[in-house]
Amino acid sequence: GSACDIAAWDDATISEIHYNPSTAQGLDSEYEFVELMNPHPFAIDLSGWSLADGIDATFPMGTIVPAMGFLLTVNDTATYRTLLGPFVQLVPWSGTFSLHNSGETLRLIRPDGSEADVVAYSDTGAWTNEADGAGGSLEWKGPGWDNAQPQSWAGSNALGGSPGMENSTWSD
């Protein structure tokens, strides 16, 4: 008889943020990305969804993320198409050209305007600084970790992170 909120259990998750690439890698505007992961055993449709605040990206109609798959949002699609080949989904940013190197909020927004996921990363406080210009990305530790919490993130083990694939810090 009491009201309850129904959780959206089939949302994608912000799973990796490359906000301050190393100068050895290249320009921030060419190598920054935000990755989304579908942590579910079924495909999800992100048509009409968007990323907002830190960057602006709108997912076009027909944007399907396969079960346990990834989608990459980037400023420079040409750079990542060359690095990752034709099979990783890329969605370009619009409006802004760079993530803030000191931190900001990223929001994954459903087509109805509600928030599916929010991460407010930083390079201070409880957040790791391993991803702050040293070459690695900020990687979510995976399912079971609340990605809104700083302790749920680690610096990547790889130069440039692990865009479009399982995070380098995940164990088998």
RAMOVEN-V368496 format. One record per helix or strand of 3 or more residues. SS is the DSSP state (@ for helix, = for strand). FROM is the first residue (numbers start at 1). TO is the last residue. If there is no record, write none. Layout:
SS/FROM/TO
SS/FROM/TO
This chain:
=/13/18
@/28/31
=/33/37
=/50/53
=/56/58
=/70/74
@/77/84
=/90/92
=/103/109
=/115/122
=/138/140
@/150/152
=/153/155
